[in-house]
Amino acid sequence: MALNAMMSGLGEATMALSPLPSLIALCLLGLLIFGGLWFRRLRPHGFRRSRSRDSVPEVAAYDYVTGLPTRRLFETLLDQAVGRSAKTGRPLTVLVVELEHFRMVAESQGQANSNALVRVQAARVKGVLRSMDTVARLTQDQFAVIADNLTSHHEVSAIVEKLQTTVGLPLTLDGHELFLTCRIGIARYPDDATEQEGLLAQALQAVKHAKSHGQAVRFSSSETHSTAHEPAQTATSFADLLP
């Protein structure tokens, strides 16, 4: 009887303790479920942030209005082009095309119209170039061109004249014909600089000098300054741009 009493006591003790492991198991299960839900909720957010970070360089590399490379990407492409020219010995030409009075037009006509105008001019500039050339949008009113293997001054001048003629074609804006001209600054590798920073800086400086001296085109090299084309037309108001 003593043995039976002992076994009976152990059974009762076991029954009293049995809920504890179950409770622990339930707690662990709850933690696992909560942890899984928490991870699933955060994981897509983390992926979105990762995708967002990955997309920043792509967005920054292309102009949202024209789809052309921005200055950031242009500098990379120019650096690569300089590297190729250094290996092959072929000349490289950088042109900065600045639209005359475009900022005045943009302020007068609004964002939508100015975006439409710059898209047309971007397509015109790109249409003049060869398939091997690169065009980018540097600023609101400036495009930049990388022209590979233009071996003579005559070849450079031919592209410049095409750019001037094409950019100067009439544009229709709200039923009116609008005429825009451009100034062009030119720098050449290796005559003017042997690195992309120097080439772009020389071309930008050339177009700045062209503007200050009333010229339509200016070469960076001192020996070709005298070959600048006829001065670009200037306008004192937006009305002067219309016929």
N, C-alpha and C positions, 0 to 999 in steps of 0.2 A: 504493500500500500504506500509505503514511503517512496518507492521508486515511481509508482504511478503519480503520486502527488508532485514529485520533482518534474516529471515529464510534462504534467499539466501546467506547471508554473512556467517551464521553458516555452511551451506553446503560446501561453498568454503573453509572455514577454516578446516573443517573436512577432505575434500579431500586433503588439503595441509599437514595435520598432519598424514594421514593414512599410508604413506610409512614408518614412523618412527618405529611403532611396528613391521612391517614386517622386517625391517632391523635388529632390535634387535633379532627377532626370528631367522633370518638367521644366525646371529653371534653366537647365542647360539647353534644352530644346528651344525654349523661348529666346534665349540669347542668340542661338544659331539663326533662328528665323529673323529676329530683329537685325542682326548683323548682315544677313543676306539682303534684306530689303534696303538697308542703309547703303550698302555697296552698290546695288543696282541703281539706286537713285542718284548716287554721286558719279558713277562711271560715265554715263552719257554726257553729264555736265563737263567732266574732265576732258572727254573726247572733243566736245564742242570747243572748249578753250584751246585745245591742242590744234584743232583744225583752224581756229581763228588766228592763232599765232602763225601757223604755216602759211595762211593766205595773205598775211600782211605784206611780205616781199613781193608777191605777185601783183597785188593791188597797187603797191607803190611803184612798181616797175612800168606800169602802163597808164597813160593818160586816159581818164574816164570819158572825155569828150571825143577825142579823135581815135583812141585805140592805139596810138603810136607810143613807142618807148618814151619814158620820162628821162629827165637828165640823169637820174640815178643809174638806170639801165644803159643809157647812152655812154656814160663814162666807162662802164664795164666793157661794152662792145668796142669802144674806141681803143681801150687798153689792149684788147685782143687783136684788133686790127694793126695796131702799132707793133705788137709782137710778131705778127705774120710778116709785116713789111721789113722788120729788122732781119728776118731769116731769108726772105726772098730778094731783098734789095729793091722792091717795087715802091714807087712813090705813093703817098697817101695824101688826100686832100680833105680838109674839113671846111665846110661852109656854114656860116650862121646867117639865116634868112630872117630878117626882122620886118614884120608887116608895118608899114607906115600908117599912123593915125588909128591903129586898131583899138587902142585903149580908149580913145575918144569915141569911137563908134560903139564900143561896148558900154560905155557909160551913158551914151545917148539913147541906145536902142534896146537895152535890157539884156539879161542873161541869155534868154532863149535865142534871140536873134544873133547875138555875138557867138554863141556856141554853133549855130548853123553856119555862120560865115567862116569860122575857123575850121569846121569840118570840111567845107568846100575847098578852102585853101590848102589844107593838109592833103586832101586827095589830089589836088593839082600839083603840089610839090612832089608827091610820091610818083605821080604819073610821068613826070619829066625824067625821073631817074632810071638808071638801069636796074635790072633785077639783083645785081650784086651789091648795089648801094644800100645804105641805111639812112632813114630819116627818123628824127625824134622831135618831140615838142619840149623845148627847154623851159620856156616861160609862157605867159599869156599870149605874147605876140612874137615869139621867136621859135623858129625851127632850126634844127642842126642836121647836117648831112655828112656822112662818111662816104667819100667817093674813092674807090680803090683803083690804082694803076692808071691814073690820068697822066700820061707821060710828057705832055707838052702844055705850054701855056695856052695854046690854041684850043685844046680839048677842054680845059677848065673854062675858058671864055665861052665856048659853045654851050656848056651846061648853064653857065650864069645867064646868058642871053635868053635861053629857053625858060629859065625860072622867072626872069623879069617879065617876059612876054606873057607867060601863063598866069602868073599871079596878078598881072595887070588887066586881065580880061574882065569885062563887066560882070557884076553880080546883081541879082534882082532881090530887093528887100522891100517888102510891103508895097509892091507895085512900082518901085523906083529902081533905076539902074545905079549901082554903086561901084566906084572905081577905087581900088586900093593899089598902091605901089609898094615896093619893098627895097630895103637896103641889104647888101650882102657883104659880109666880111669873110676873108679867105686866109687860111694858113695851110702850109704844106710840110709834110714829113719827107726828108729830114731837114729841109732848108730852114724852117722857122723854129722847130722844136723836135726833140726826139722822144718825148714822153707825152702821154695823153693829156695830163694836166696842162702842160705848156702849149700843146696844140690848140686845145679848146680855149685857153686863156688868150692866145694870140688871135684866134678868129673872133672872139668876143671883143677884144680891143680894136680889131680892125673895123668891125661894124660900128663901134662907138666913134671911132675917128671919122668914118664915112658920114655919120650923122652930124657930127660937129663941124665938118668941113663942107656939108651940102653935097656929098657925093652919093651916088647910087651903089657903087662897088668899090671896095678897097682891099688890096692884097696886103698881107702882113709884111712880106719881104720888102725891105727898103728900095730895092732896085725895081720893084714893080708898082710902087705907089703912083708913079706918073701914068700908069695905064688904066687908072680908075675910069669908069664909064661916065657918061653925062650925069650931072646932078639930078637927083630925084625931085619930082614936083613936091611942093609943100602946100599945105592947106591951112588956113587960119581958123576955119570953123567946119563943122560937119556939113553944112550946106555947100561948101566949096568942093566936097567930094562928089556931089551929084551934078549931072549935066544941066 
